[in-house]
């Protein structure tokens, strides 16, 4: 399982930034970024939000709450999830039940197609 530090380092490198460059943007020292990446120090949630914005990812991804850093960057998907979340619990349960059924059907069709 990836740690915060691992995800931070991977995102920083994917953006082609050095620890020093990221530290300057964050108005801190490169040694702080190194400590974050080695999981020696945990940043505040405000710092996590800033890092996510600088690196073009989400706080959820950096914190390990999401496996992909792309899901919540899709504005249509995010809007839909927010709309579902605003519904009463009974309606959310119905939507999720139906969504689970559709996902199960797609997975079954995909598995069946691969056996041909």
N, C-alpha and C positions, 0 to 999 in steps of 0.2 A: 504494500500500500504506500502510495506517495505521501510524503509529509508536506507540510506547508513550505518548508525550506526547499525541498526538491521541486515542487511546483513553481515556486518563485524563481529559482535558478533557471528552470527550463523555459519559463516565459521570458525572463530577462534575456537569455541567450537567443531565443527565437526572434526577439526584437533587435538583436545585434548590439545590445548595450553592455557596457562593462559595469562592474559594481560601482565604480567611481562615477560614471555617467548617471546611473540610476540614483545614487546618493545625492548628487548635485541637484537633480530634479526634485528630490524629496527634502532638500535642504538639511542633509545630515552627512555623516562621515561614511566612507566606504566600508569601514570596519563594522558598522552597524548592519549594513546589508549582508556582509559576510556572516555575522552572527545569526541573522534571520535565516540565511540559506543553510547554515549548519544546525539549525534548530536549537541554538543555544539561548536565544532570546525570542520571546513572542511579542509581536507588535500589537499596538492597540487596534481596535476596530477601525478607528479613523485612519490610521496608517495603512491598514489592509485595503480600505476603500480607495485611498490615494494610489497605492501600488497597482491595484486592479485597473484603475482608470489609465494610469501611465502605460501599463503593459497591454492594454486592449483586451482584458479578460474580465472575469467577474470575481467578486469577493467569495462567492460560493465555491467557485473552482479552486481558488487559492487555499481556502479553508478545508477542502476535501469533501464539501457537501454536494458537489456535482462532479460527475466523471468527465464531463465535456465542458470546455470553456465556450462552446458555441451556442448551446441551447437558449440561454437567456439573452444573447445578443440579437436574436431574431425578434424584431419588434412585434410581428404578428403573433408569434407563439407566446411572447410575454403578455401581450394584450389579452389573449384568450385565457391564459392561466389566471390573470388578474380578475377577469370577468367571472370565471368559474369560482374563484376564491371568494368573491363578494356575494355569492348566492347562499341561501339557507343550506344548512348541512344536509337535509333530505334531498334537495336538488343536486348538490355536489355528489352525494353518494350514487344517485341515479346516473349522472353523467359519467362518473368513474367506472361504474359497473358496465355501462355500454362501451366505454372506451376500452376497458379490459377485454371485452368480448371481441371487439374489432381487432385488437392487437393479437389476441390468441388465434383468430381466424387467419390473419396475415402470416403469422409464424407457421401455422399448420400447412397453409398452401405452399409456403416457401420450402418447408421440410419435405413435403410430398413431391414438389417439383425437382428437388435435388436427388431423389431416389430413382428418377426415371432414367 
